């Protein structure tokens, strides 16, 4: 399932190499580092891909203070769904993507940030 709404674009990929290739493709189409996010169920894997692709992690500016603090006390799955919804996706979309992340996939999200 890919989402290509005007607010955000998301694509599930099988591994980190494919995620980095997708980031490069999106950058060549005009997205900047600040527009791109990579999410994985494994936090270490996510960090390695984020560093290699030189993209954003979902953080305070996307989730807000309350969301970021709440994620400290949530399960990884709940925190991932919260992060995905903070980028403009519905709860149903977030649940679908989080389930796919459970199976080892990587999610690349492109969201143009307002200037």
Residue pairs with C-beta under 8 A, 6 or more apart in sequence:
1 12
1 93
1 96
1 97
1 100
2 9
2 10
2 11
2 12
3 9
3 10
3 89
3 93
5 88
7 88
7 111
8 87
8 88
8 89
8 109
8 110
8 111
9 26
9 109
9 110
9 111
10 84
10 89
10 93
10 97
10 107
10 108
10 109
10 110
11 22
11 107
11 108
12 97
12 100
12 105
12 106
12 107
13 19
13 22
13 105
13 106
13 107
13 108
14 104
14 105
14 106
15 106
16 40
16 45
16 48
16 49
16 52
16 106
18 106
19 38
19 49
19 53
19 106
19 108
20 49
20 52
20 53
22 108
23 36
23 38
23 53
23 55
23 108
24 53
26 35
26 36
26 108
26 110
27 33
27 36
31 110
31 112
33 54
33 55
33 56
34 56
34 113
35 56
35 110
35 111
35 112
35 113
36 53
36 55
36 56
36 108
36 109
36 110
37 55
37 56
37 57
37 58
37 62
37 87
37 108
37 109
37 110
37 111
38 46
38 49
38 50
38 53
38 55
38 57
38 106
38 107
38 108
38 109
39 46
39 58
39 80
39 83
39 84
39 97
39 101
39 106
39 107
39 109
40 46
40 49
40 101
40 106
40 107
41 76
41 77
41 80
41 98
41 101
41 102
41 104
43 76
45 106
46 57
46 106
47 57
49 106
50 56
50 57
58 83
58 86
58 87
59 68
60 68
62 83
62 86
62 87
63 71
63 82
63 83
63 86
64 86
67 82
67 86
70 82
71 78
71 79
71 82
71 83
74 82
77 98
77 102
80 94
80 97
80 98
80 101
81 91
81 94
81 95
81 98
82 94
84 93
84 94
84 97
84 98
84 107
84 109
85 91
85 94
87 109
87 111
88 111
89 97
97 107
100 107
101 107
